[in-house]
Amino acid sequence: MPRYCVNKNAQSGTRDHEVHVWDCEHGPDEWNKLDLGNFPSCHGAMAKAKLLYPTADGCYYCSRECHTS
């Protein structure tokens, strides 16, 4: 199962906190990653991220199923 993280910093334009597969090349720097754990898909990771950041959104590149904006 993939390991997911959420960016602690919001995107400048959308203010979304993006959810990424841990080793996504478009993911945040190590110090801006918050570990969400392992999930079979981005949907579980998104649910957990939204508890912390209601504006969480999936990465266009690694979590496209969960990308909305």
N, C-alpha and C positions, 0 to 999 in steps of 0.2 A: 504494500500500500504506500502511496506517495505521502511524504511529509509536507505539510503546508505551513506557511507563515503569513502574517499580515504586516504591512508596512505601518510602523508607529506614526509616521508622518503622512498627512493627507496630501493628495495630489493638488497642485497649485490651481488648476482650472476648475476641476469638478469637486474638490474637497473630499473625494473618496479615499478611503484607506484600502489599498489594493491587496487582495489575497493572491498569493503566488505558491507554486510548488517550490519547495525549499531552495533548489538549485537553479531556478529560472534565471536566465541571463538578463532578464529585464527586472529582476527583483531588487529589493532595497539592499543597502550596505548592511553588513553583519550587525552593526550597532543599532540599526533601525528595524531589525526583524523581531517580531514577537512570535514565538513558536506556538502553533495551534495544535500540533500533533499529527498523527497519521490517520488518513481517511481514505475510503475506497474511491471517492470522487470529490470534486470541489464543493458539492452541495453541503456536506457535513461540515467542512471547513468554513464555509460561508455562514452557516448557522451559528457556529461558535464565534466567529469574528464579529457578527452583528450584535452579539451580546455586549461586546466591548466598544464597537464602533458601528452605530446604526447606519452609517453611510458606506459601509464596506461594499466593495465590488470586486468581481473576479478580474484577473489579469487577462487582457486580450490574447496574449500569446500562450500562456500555460494553463489558464482556467477559463477558456473561451465559453464553455457551457454556462458559466456563472457571470459572464461579463454582460453588463447592461448599459453602461454609459462610458 
